[in-house]
Amino acid sequence: MTYPTIDQKYHTVLYKNTFYFYNEKFEEKYESHVNSIKETLLVFKNEIENKGLNKAQLEYLIYEKENGLKALLALTGFSNESFNRLITVIRLVDDPELTKLVFKNKWSKRENSAGISEWSTSKIQKFINTNEYFRKGIVNIFFEGASIPYLANAIPLFELKKLGISKLNFEIPSMIDTLIRCKEKGSYSGNKNNNPETLIENLLNLLEIPFEKGDLGELIKNAPDKKRKMDFVIPNKKDPRIIVESSFLVTTSSGQGDKSKTEISINSLIKEHYPKAIFIGFVDGIGWYVRKGDLKRMIACYEDVFTFHKDELERFEKLLTKMFKK
């Protein structure tokens, strides 16, 4: 069998490119889904204009309407995943004011926080349909959640601003705010200044401890297919004493399992080629909290593990001081 040349394959990809794949039947079906959510919101808006906004209307929306919860999330700018994270936080936290607001004692069984797994969107909807107090608690979160001190301190302002009566009232400035936040979400998440690694960098600079980033020379020479860029090599790549990898995850993904496998491999290489260095991980974020299996494999890769909690940063500072400030 004769196969096409590189030029022929190159020509195929360039000149037979579909640019955007789409399945017409799927597009039509999904467009119906989008229209259904839109119509649900328009009916809700009309109800508010005629009768004024109240909690009973919002409860009716998420309980009686098939796409009511999806419509509410669209109105406020929440992704399904962000909303699921918020529910996880509510289940985890033992804050009196928050507990009272969401009627937590009426619907939440006492759970071992270490064993809590995240609820799917379908499970949350099922709970909305079957538990009146959970349903009322969800409504209260959208009405008053931003006023709860714990949430105001724990949730990034970018997300906290999605809660509030102005969003539910379809006020034009709030609608514009939602559009902007949806559009800027990627840029917000990817901005260097929003990366918790800056806390490590700032601490090292404050202590005047030198560091480098990137590939380690011995790994480039001996394991070029397995090496990876290191987040922090302290004090330098030539003679590292601490090697730090940072993984802060707000979302979850199947790639978390692959990441833990990669770190196990890196740990072995560091032990082989840099036996005097210790390998440390900053592993944090609710994305790891709800993936316990991947988390256990991940932390097994490191000599020690820290989070970005104030206490843990102080513990890391003590380690640095002990090793470099004698």
Phi, psi and omega in degrees: 000135179262127181260154180294154178285171177300318179297320180293319179293320177299317179297319180300312183294323182285317189261352174245022182288132180274351180066296177231116177281140170206147178258117188301318181295318178296317180301316180296318181294317182288329177296324176296321178297314180298317179297324179297317178295318179299314180295323177299318179291322180295320177295317179298318179298317180297321179297317181293319180296326182277324188240352184085157184277134171211166185295328181298323179296318180291322177297319178298319181301310186279344182264315188268331184268132183303318180253026184298314180294318178299321179295318180296317180294322177295319181297322185264347178092011178278134168280160177305316184294318179297321179292319178299321178298319181298318178296321178299316179300316180299319179292327184281322193276139176250072180249121186305315183292319178293317179302317179294319182299320185260009181054041187301324180294345181270342184227344185260124173284151178293113184249148171286115186302328180290341182254005182291131174248154185288141176277141175283166178300320181294323178291321177298316179297321179297321179291323175300319184286335188248347184232110184300320184288323175297317180299314180294326178296319177300315179301315180298324179299317181286335178275317192232000186304322183293344181269353181279120184306319182298312181294322180298329180271329187271326185266134177305144181304326179303323179273322183300326181294350179280350178261140176146156184294328183298326177294316183290338180273002180060031178293135186305312179302324179289324177295319178296319178301317179297316179301316182294316181295322177295318181291321186269001184304314181297315179295321178298313183293325185270357183292134182303322181290348178261010181265125182298344177302336179297334177293321177294314181299317180296321180295316178298319178294320179298320180277357181058043177256121182291154177205161175227166178231158174114200185284146175268133187305315182294329179284327176298318182285320190257340181213059185298334181274349182247340184294161175213161179289133181268143183289316179216126174242115188243127359273341181200169183287333182290320182222069183288139175248330174227131175241124186243132171243138183242133177219097177252116185237120174271327178258169177245157178200161178295339181292347180296324177295318178295322181296319180294323178295320179298317181294325176299317179296317180296320179301317179296319180293320180295317179298324182285315189259342178225065187298339181275349183269149173253141183257119185240144177241136165261106184239116188204170177104150183293340176298325175280326184302323185265004176238071189299321181298311178295324180298315181297320178292324182294310186290340178292344183282341191248152173292325178210156182230137178236160168245183180264014173297148182307316181298320182289324176295324176293323178294320177295321178299319179296321177297314179298316180297319180297322185273331188237355184241035179290000000 
